Amino acid sequence: MEIRQILVPTDFSSHADKALDAAMGLAQQFNAKLHLFHAYHLPVTVATPEHVVIPRDFWTSVREAASKKLAGLVEKVQREGLEAEAHLTEMAAAPAITEIAETLGVDLIVMGTRGNTGIKHVLLGSVAERTLRTAPCPVLTLKDGSK
């Protein structure tokens, strides 16, 4: 299997940081390009029980903060002499990861997982698990061991 394009979804957690470190090692080994990806899902309109709509500026600031964090990760990768590109979308994470993996034609997805079990897993689900089921390529998941 040839690995030329690696997708690294991130939620900016320690789990995602561990996955990025592993992906950087693989990118060095295979001379591959890294695609750093963050997906955030925001409802079109959100209202509290008192019907106060959250200002659109709030959603813009969420996107800008995520964009800055991604840019910082791209700089980290580039300082190691690797090629990297940032991708950001306002979609639910699991389907967005599958979609961008297909669009970019990546050879591997490297992502962190929290390893939730029990009721937490039932209620929150697992982006990694859903990605494993729908990804168009192999998926490497890593857990950093902290909670």
C-alpha positions as CSV (number, residue, x, y, z in Angstrom):
1,M,0.0,0.0,0.0
2,E,1.3,3.4,-1.0
3,I,0.7,6.3,1.4
4,R,0.9,9.7,-0.2
5,Q,-2.0,11.6,1.4
6,I,-2.9,11.3,5.1
7,L,-6.0,12.9,6.6
8,V,-5.7,13.9,10.3
9,P,-9.1,15.0,11.8
10,T,-8.7,17.0,14.9
11,D,-10.9,18.3,17.7
12,F,-7.8,20.0,19.2
13,S,-7.8,17.5,22.2
14,S,-4.8,15.6,23.6
15,H,-6.1,12.5,21.7
16,A,-6.0,14.4,18.4
17,D,-2.5,15.7,19.3
18,K,-1.2,12.2,19.7
19,A,-2.7,11.2,16.4
20,L,-1.1,14.2,14.7
21,D,2.3,13.2,16.1
22,A,1.9,9.6,14.8
23,A,0.7,11.0,11.4
24,M,3.8,13.2,11.2
25,G,6.0,10.2,11.8
26,L,4.2,8.3,9.0
27,A,4.4,11.3,6.7
28,Q,8.2,11.4,7.2
29,Q,8.5,7.7,6.6
30,F,6.4,7.7,3.4
31,N,7.1,11.3,2.2
32,A,3.3,11.9,2.5
33,K,1.3,15.1,2.6
34,L,-0.8,15.8,5.7
35,H,-4.3,17.2,5.5
36,L,-5.4,18.6,8.9
37,F,-9.1,18.7,9.2
38,H,-11.6,20.1,11.7
39,A,-15.4,19.8,11.5
40,Y,-17.8,21.7,13.7
41,H,-21.5,21.4,13.5
42,L,-23.6,24.4,14.4
43,P,-27.4,24.6,14.0
44,V,-28.6,27.2,11.6
45,T,-30.6,29.0,14.3
46,V,-30.3,28.4,17.9
47,A,-32.6,29.7,20.6
48,T,-32.6,29.3,24.3
49,P,-35.9,28.4,26.1
50,E,-36.4,32.1,26.5
51,H,-36.2,32.5,22.7
52,V,-33.0,34.5,22.7
53,V,-31.2,33.8,19.5
54,I,-27.4,33.4,19.7
55,P,-25.8,36.1,17.5
56,R,-24.2,35.1,14.2
57,D,-21.0,36.8,15.4
58,F,-20.7,34.0,17.9
59,W,-20.6,31.3,15.1
60,T,-18.2,33.4,13.2
61,S,-15.9,33.6,16.2
62,V,-16.1,29.8,16.5
63,R,-15.0,29.4,12.9
64,E,-12.2,32.0,13.3
65,A,-10.8,30.3,16.4
66,A,-10.8,26.9,14.7
67,S,-9.1,28.3,11.7
68,K,-6.4,29.8,13.9
69,K,-5.8,26.6,15.7
70,L,-5.6,24.7,12.4
71,A,-3.1,27.2,11.1
72,G,-1.0,26.6,14.2
73,L,-1.0,22.9,13.6
74,V,0.0,23.4,9.9
75,E,2.9,25.5,11.1
76,K,3.9,22.8,13.5
77,V,3.9,20.2,10.7
78,Q,5.8,22.5,8.3
79,R,8.5,23.2,10.9
80,E,9.3,19.5,10.7
81,G,9.8,19.9,7.0
82,L,6.5,18.2,6.0
83,E,3.8,19.3,3.6
84,A,0.5,20.2,5.2
85,E,-2.8,21.8,4.3
86,A,-5.7,22.8,6.5
87,H,-9.4,22.1,5.9
88,L,-12.3,23.4,7.9
89,T,-16.0,22.7,7.5
90,E,-19.3,23.4,9.3
91,M,-20.6,19.8,9.2
92,A,-21.0,16.9,11.6
93,A,-17.6,15.3,12.1
94,A,-18.1,11.7,11.0
95,P,-19.8,12.3,7.7
96,A,-17.5,15.3,7.0
97,I,-14.4,13.1,7.6
98,T,-15.7,10.5,5.1
99,E,-16.6,13.2,2.6
100,I,-13.2,14.9,2.7
101,A,-11.4,11.6,2.6
102,E,-13.2,10.7,-0.6
103,T,-12.8,14.2,-2.1
104,L,-9.0,14.4,-1.4
105,G,-8.4,10.7,-2.3
106,V,-6.5,10.1,0.9
107,D,-4.7,6.8,1.5
108,L,-5.0,6.8,5.3
109,I,-6.9,8.5,8.1
110,V,-5.1,8.9,11.4
111,M,-7.3,10.1,14.3
112,G,-7.5,10.1,18.0
113,T,-10.2,8.4,20.1
114,R,-11.4,9.0,23.6
115,G,-12.4,5.4,24.1
116,N,-15.7,6.2,25.8
117,T,-17.6,3.2,27.0
118,G,-20.9,2.4,28.6
119,I,-23.6,5.1,28.8
120,K,-21.2,7.8,27.7
121,H,-20.6,5.9,24.4
122,V,-24.3,5.3,23.9
123,L,-25.2,9.0,24.5
124,L,-22.2,10.6,22.7
125,G,-21.5,7.9,20.1
126,S,-18.0,7.7,18.6
127,V,-16.8,9.7,15.7
128,A,-13.9,7.3,15.3
129,E,-16.3,4.3,15.2
130,R,-18.6,5.9,12.6
131,T,-15.5,6.9,10.6
132,L,-14.2,3.3,10.7
133,R,-17.5,2.1,9.3
134,T,-17.8,4.6,6.4
135,A,-14.2,5.6,5.5
136,P,-13.1,4.9,1.9
137,C,-9.6,4.0,3.2
138,P,-7.8,2.5,6.2
139,V,-8.2,4.3,9.5
140,L,-5.6,4.3,12.3
141,T,-7.1,5.3,15.7
142,L,-5.0,6.2,18.7
143,K,-5.8,6.8,22.3
144,D,-3.5,8.9,24.4
145,G,-4.3,7.2,27.7
146,S,-5.6,10.3,29.6
147,K,-9.2,11.1,30.3
